[in-house]
Amino acid sequence: MASIKGVEIIKKATEADSNEEYDQALQLYEHGVEYFLHAIKYETMAPKVKEVIRQKCVYYLDRAEKLKEITGNNAQPKKEQKEKGGAGGGGKASPSNESDDDDDKETKAMKAKLSDSIVVEKPNVMWDDVAGLEMAKEALKEAVILPIKFPHLFQGKRKPWQGILLFGPPGTGKSYLAKAVATEANNSTFISVSSSDLVSKWVGESEKMVRNMFELARQKKPSIIFIDEVDSLCSARGGDESESARRIKTEFLVQMQGVGNDNVGVLVLAATNIPWVLDSAIRRRFEKRIYIPLPEEQARTFMFKLNVGNTPSQLTDADYQALGARTEGYSGADICIVVRDAIMQPVRKVQMATHFRRVRGPSPLDPDVISDDLLTPCSPGAPGAFEMKWTDVPGDKLLEPHVTMSDMLLSISTQKPTVNASGLAEHEKFKDDFGQDG
């Protein structure tokens, strides 16, 4: 786990720091913070724990900034300074430009903040985990995988895509596709940012954040900048917008395809649920605009299997196909909610049960061990049933009922799709005008 790895690295960092091995300590502090930030983003933990980790990260980053000043000024450990300073005359410090130093520190601080967005460990989402969307996956492979693996294919006029926009209804898998890109692009730096990472209340700082984000991507190329909900950052320019919002969009336009910017090896990947609000100039910068539609029946069938996973169930392939056919109009996120509700039904049966019976099955503590005295809920008239409360069942003796087709159908009847026909029509119109099928 990233959090455990982060603890190990930070421990080494503090040891190096105390031994005055500042260069090594600096690298370890930054590396450890990256693991902690990844843990906050992808690991399940209590909000209080996340807040404690964030505070620790701030402390470690502050210490890293101080170490950068030490190593950047060629400062030496105190013991060495004493040895060198004892004999000679007192030389004066060379004059320095304080404003340049302040600007340099500010730039470093911004890049440090942006570095927090770099995915250290891969999300472990493979192409095969994404149901359907074959054209979208092929376009992303063209833009990310092929140029890295076969650079000789992209010479002369043949260049990889540098801007791809994924648009479609909510819950169709746009962000999930981005996770697959982060996993599959082994040698690329993946920078995932949101509008909140780039917008600041201080005048002029937001544009600097955008500029530094692209500079960071160019330094670490091949790289991918993923911007979720890009519409909140790059909506259409108008007379009623603030001056700061206009400057952010202008800087974004310049950095994406401005004169003097070499973005070879940098892909800007963005996702939005409302593409029609994007500024037309921003829209033009995205060479590929790929529609991520609601899943088709075959994809929905696969999604049900994927979300049930290894949860004990009685579902057959025919059941999965029937579920896929019944859920037309459901998004991938809708299906995930349906399955989550359905696999909770066995837990509810345990809570509501008044009678249990003894059965033979795999031990809850060790599935490889078969036990003869497990307890499972049942109806009062079932053979071998005896009255018992679930609170009296030993934790290592409970065998929960398997998920059934009726559990799934009950969940479908209560969970309605979140995308309506009018919303779909708007996306279809945008696809016909500006986009392509995914």
C-alpha positions, 0 to 999 in steps of 0.5 A, a space after each residue: 500500500 502507498 501509505 505504508 511505503 510512504 511511512 518507510 520512505 519518510 523514516 529514511 528521510 528523517 534519518 538522512 536529515 539528522 545525518 546532514 545528508 541533505 540531498 538524499 533527505 530532500 529526495 526522500 521527503 518529496 518521494 514520501 509525500 508523493 506516496 502519501 498523496 496517492 494514498 489519500 486519493 486512492 486508499 480507503 481511510 477515515 477523514 480524520 486520518 486523511 487530515 492528519 496525513 495532509 498536515 504531515 505532508 505540509 510539514 514534510 514539504 516545508 522541510 523539503 523547501 528548506 533543504 532546497 535552499 540549503 542545497 541550492 546555496 551550496 550550504 555545508 553542514 555546520 561542522 564543515 563550515 567551522 573548519 573552513 571559516 576558522 583561518 581565512 579573512 572574513 569574506 563578504 557574501 556576494 550580492 543577490 537579487 531578492 526579487 529574483 529569489 522570491 520569484 524562484 521560491 514562488 515558482 518552486 512552491 507552485 511546482 511542488 504543489 503541482 507535483 502533488 498531482 503526479 500519480 506515483 503508483 498506477 491505479 491498476 485499471 487495464 484496457 480490458 477492465 474498460 467495457 466497450 469504448 473501443 474507438 476511444 481506447 484506440 485513439 488513446 493508444 495512438 496518442 500515448 502508447 504507440 509514440 512511446 513504444 515505436 517513436 520511429 512511426 511518428 516522424 515527419 508529418 505524422 505526429 501523435 495527438 496532443 489534445 483529446 477531449 472525452 465528453 458524454 453523460 455523467 457516469 459513462 467512464 471518462 475518468 475510468 478511461 483516464 485511470 487506464 491511460 495512467 496504468 498502461 502508459 508505463 513510461 509516462 508521467 501522469 499529472 491529474 489536476 482539477 480546476 481547484 488545483 489551478 484556481 487561486 484567489 490571488 491575482 495572477 497566480 492562477 495563470 502562473 499555475 497553468 504555465 508551471 503545469 505545462 512547464 512541469 509536463 515538458 520537463 517530465 515528458 513523455 507526460 499526460 495532463 489529465 483535467 477532469 471537469 474541464 468546463 469549470 476552467 475553460 467555459 465560453 468567454 463572455 462579457 459577464 466573466 471576471 478578468 481573472 477567469 479570462 486570463 486563465 483561459 488565455 494562458 491555457 490557450 497559449 500553453 496548449 498551442 502557443 507560439 514558442 511552446 514545444 508540446 511534443 511528448 505532452 498530451 492534454 487529456 480532458 473530460 467533461 459532462 457539458 462540452 457545449 459550454 467550452 470556449 470555441 478556441 479551447 475546443 479547437 485545441 482538442 484535436 480529438 473530441 470523443 463521445 463516451 456514450 451510455 454502455 450498450 447491452 454487451 458492455 452492461 453485461 460485462 459491467 455487472 460481472 465486473 462489479 459483482 467480482 468474487 462476491 458469493 453469488 448464484 448468478 449464471 451467464 444467462 442471468 448476467 445477460 438478462 440484467 444487461 438487457 433490462 438496464 437500457 439507459 443505465 450508465 456505468 455508474 448507475 450499474 455500479 450502484 445497482 450492484 452495490 445495493 444488490 450485494 448488500 441484500 444478503 447482509 440485510 437478510 442476516 440482520 432481519 433473520 429470526 432463525 438460522 440453520 447449520 450448514 457446511 461451507 468455507 470458513 469465513 476466516 479461511 475459505 480453503 478450510 471447509 467447516 461443518 458448523 457454520 450458521 446461515 439465516 433461513 425461514 422459520 419453516 426451513 429444515 433444521 431451523 432454530 430461533 436465534 438473533 444475529 447478534 448471538 452468532 459467533 463472528 467466525 461461524 456466519 455464512 452469508 447467503 449468496 447474491 441471487 437474481 431476485 436481489 438484483 431485480 429488486 435493486 433495479 426496481 429501486 435504482 433508476 437511471 440518472 441520465 434522461 433523454 434530453 441530456 442524451 440529445 444534447 450530447 448527440 448533437 454536440 457529437 454530430 457537430 464537433 465530435 466522433 463516436 467512442 
